[in-house]
Amino acid sequence: MKVIVLLQGGGSLGAFACGVWKALSSLLQQRQAVLQGVAGSSIGSINAAVIARHHHQPDLGAGALESLWRDRLATPSFPFLGPALDVGPWAAAVPSASLRSWNGVLTGLLIGNRGLYQSVPAHWLPYAAFYRAKMPLLDRSRMMDTLEQVLGSYGSAPGGGPLLGVAAVDVMDGMLRLFDSDQQPILPLHLAASSAIPVMFAPVEIDGRLYWDGDMTRASLVPLMLQRLRETGRWRDDDEETLVVSVEQMPRQSGAPPVAGLELATRMLELLQVDKFVGDRETGSLRHQVLRIRREPLPHDGVSGHFDYSPERVDELIAEGERQAWEAWQAHAASTAVHAEPAPPLPAASRARKTGSRAAPRAR
């Protein structure tokens, strides 16, 4: 079996894809699957780069990806609204889950993330809005350091490793561009371009062009990636032995009605990005060759959004990704002639955060 993986963005929602890959890696290993290509936009491009970089490892890079999320990106929350407790006078009015979400997202926005970015207080002053392209709200020096350590650079050639595709939007002409590892080594700079959310982060210049986050358009990276895979001989339209895995983190349904301004903005972004991958005519023609894994909404998604990197949120999303990957695999197997191994119950260790040490892949 040959496999192509497509990863959507979504900031901290990328922990869901981490859980998905943790579950799928063992299933793909059992079938001696060969990773032909992996592509993503925004945080999906970072996840894709880690998978491509470590695809040769026994767990197909699942352990390296989980280590990135648990050891480098999960960031303890500052108690802006007080500690999240299930007892006391506030427990009934403000549930602890809601407090955790608000503390997590406020930490992500107003303080930062220990492995990706930090807030720049001076850039939140009114005058800075006139120079926002050069004075973004958040500084990403930490991200460049993290990516240099975990990725460095990744280059490939047909027959010499999976193709890594990184999508970014050209600010001036509005076109979605796919940087790929066959044509040039993928560097932290390309990943920074793919995840450069306007206003929050500065645009990234590559070869004289300015780029924004690859999810800042309705255009899909799918046709660009599949075309490159065709050109390099990694995939054919009539190749029924290739499985395209689509990991979609923006749910169509909402877990709860949006109320606060932040919840309204989160819901708006979800609806703009939903169904970008499999709604594309390229993947629509593949029929049974697509394993579509769509994240189900959680009640507090509207608050946590894309900037809640708290350990509790990361744990929750990884566990959700594992569960939904198993379910999607079983559903896909039931609709095709492919036999799938029965999915054992997830061990408690996969849902609990292991502090003080790197997370190891689940025993197989």
Secondary structure as the mmCIF struct_conf table of DSSP 4:
data_model
#
loop_
_struct_conf.conf_type_id
_struct_conf.id
_struct_conf.beg_label_comp_id
_struct_conf.beg_label_asym_id
_struct_conf.beg_label_seq_id
_struct_conf.end_label_comp_id
_struct_conf.end_label_asym_id
_struct_conf.end_label_seq_id
STRN STRN1 LYS A 2 LEU A 7
HELX_RH_3T_P HELX_RH_3T_P1 GLY A 11 LEU A 13
HELX_RH_AL_P HELX_RH_AL_P1 GLY A 14 GLN A 30
TURN_TY1_P TURN_TY1_P1 ARG A 31 GLN A 32
STRN STRN2 VAL A 34 SER A 41
TURN_TY1_P TURN_TY1_P2 SER A 42 SER A 42
HELX_RH_AL_P HELX_RH_AL_P2 ILE A 43 ARG A 53
TURN_TY1_P TURN_TY1_P3 HIS A 54 HIS A 56
BEND BEND1 GLN A 57 GLN A 57
TURN_TY1_P TURN_TY1_P4 PRO A 58 GLY A 61
HELX_RH_AL_P HELX_RH_AL_P3 ALA A 62 SER A 67
HELX_RH_PI_P HELX_RH_PI_P1 LEU A 68 LEU A 73
HELX_LH_PP_P HELX_LH_PP_P1 PRO A 76 PHE A 78
TURN_TY1_P TURN_TY1_P5 PHE A 80 LEU A 81
BEND BEND2 ASP A 86 GLY A 88
TURN_TY1_P TURN_TY1_P6 PRO A 89 ALA A 93
BEND BEND3 VAL A 94 VAL A 94
HELX_RH_AL_P HELX_RH_AL_P4 SER A 96 LEU A 110
TURN_TY1_P TURN_TY1_P7 ILE A 111 ILE A 111
STRN STRN3 GLY A 112 ASN A 113
TURN_TY1_P TURN_TY1_P8 ARG A 114 LEU A 116
STRN STRN4 TYR A 117 SER A 119
HELX_RH_3T_P HELX_RH_3T_P2 PRO A 121 TRP A 124
BEND BEND4 LEU A 125 LEU A 125
HELX_RH_3T_P HELX_RH_3T_P3 PRO A 126 TYR A 131
TURN_TY1_P TURN_TY1_P9 ARG A 132 LYS A 134
BEND BEND5 MET A 135 MET A 135
BEND BEND6 LEU A 137 LEU A 137
STRN STRN5 LEU A 138 ASP A 139
HELX_RH_AL_P HELX_RH_AL_P5 SER A 141 VAL A 150
TURN_TY1_P TURN_TY1_P10 LEU A 151 LEU A 151
BEND BEND7 GLY A 152 GLY A 152
STRN STRN6 TYR A 154 TYR A 154
TURN_TY1_P TURN_TY1_P11 PRO A 158 GLY A 159
BEND BEND8 GLY A 160 GLY A 161
HELX_LH_PP_P HELX_LH_PP_P2 PRO A 162 PRO A 162
STRN STRN7 LEU A 163 ASP A 170
TURN_TY1_P TURN_TY1_P12 VAL A 171 ASP A 173
STRN STRN8 LEU A 176 ASP A 180
TURN_TY1_P TURN_TY1_P13 SER A 181 GLN A 183
BEND BEND9 GLN A 184 GLN A 184
STRN STRN9 ILE A 186 ILE A 186
HELX_RH_AL_P HELX_RH_AL_P6 PRO A 188 SER A 194
TURN_TY1_P TURN_TY1_P14 SER A 195 SER A 195
TURN_TY1_P TURN_TY1_P15 PRO A 198 MET A 200
BEND BEND10 PHE A 201 PHE A 201
STRN STRN10 VAL A 204 ILE A 206
TURN_TY1_P TURN_TY1_P16 ASP A 207 GLY A 208
STRN STRN11 ARG A 209 ASP A 213
TURN_TY1_P TURN_TY1_P17 GLY A 214 ASP A 215
BEND BEND11 MET A 216 ARG A 218
BEND BEND12 LEU A 221 LEU A 221
HELX_RH_AL_P HELX_RH_AL_P7 VAL A 222 GLU A 231
TURN_TY1_P TURN_TY1_P18 THR A 232 GLY A 233
BEND BEND13 ARG A 234 ARG A 234
TURN_TY1_P TURN_TY1_P19 ASP A 237 ASP A 238
TURN_TY1_P TURN_TY1_P20 GLU A 240 GLU A 241
STRN STRN12 THR A 242 GLU A 248
BEND BEND14 MET A 250 MET A 250
BEND BEND15 ARG A 252 GLN A 253
BEND BEND16 GLY A 255 ALA A 256
BEND BEND17 ALA A 260 ALA A 260
HELX_RH_AL_P HELX_RH_AL_P8 GLY A 261 GLN A 273
TURN_TY1_P TURN_TY1_P21 VAL A 274 GLY A 279
BEND BEND18 ASP A 280 ASP A 280
HELX_RH_AL_P HELX_RH_AL_P9 ARG A 281 GLY A 284
TURN_TY1_P TURN_TY1_P22 SER A 285 LEU A 286
HELX_RH_3T_P HELX_RH_3T_P4 ARG A 287 GLN A 289
STRN STRN13 VAL A 290 ARG A 294
HELX_LH_PP_P HELX_LH_PP_P3 ARG A 295 PRO A 297
TURN_TY1_P TURN_TY1_P23 PRO A 299 HIS A 300
HELX_RH_AL_P HELX_RH_AL_P10 ASP A 301 SER A 304
TURN_TY1_P TURN_TY1_P24 GLY A 305 PHE A 307
HELX_RH_AL_P HELX_RH_AL_P11 PRO A 311 SER A 335
BEND BEND19 THR A 336 ALA A 337
HELX_LH_PP_P HELX_LH_PP_P4 PRO A 344 PRO A 347
HELX_RH_3T_P HELX_RH_3T_P5 ALA A 348 SER A 350
TURN_TY1_P TURN_TY1_P25 ARG A 351 ARG A 351
BEND BEND20 ALA A 352 ALA A 352
TURN_TY1_P TURN_TY1_P26 THR A 355 GLY A 356
BEND BEND21 SER A 357 SER A 357
HELX_LH_PP_P HELX_LH_PP_P5 ARG A 358 ALA A 363
#
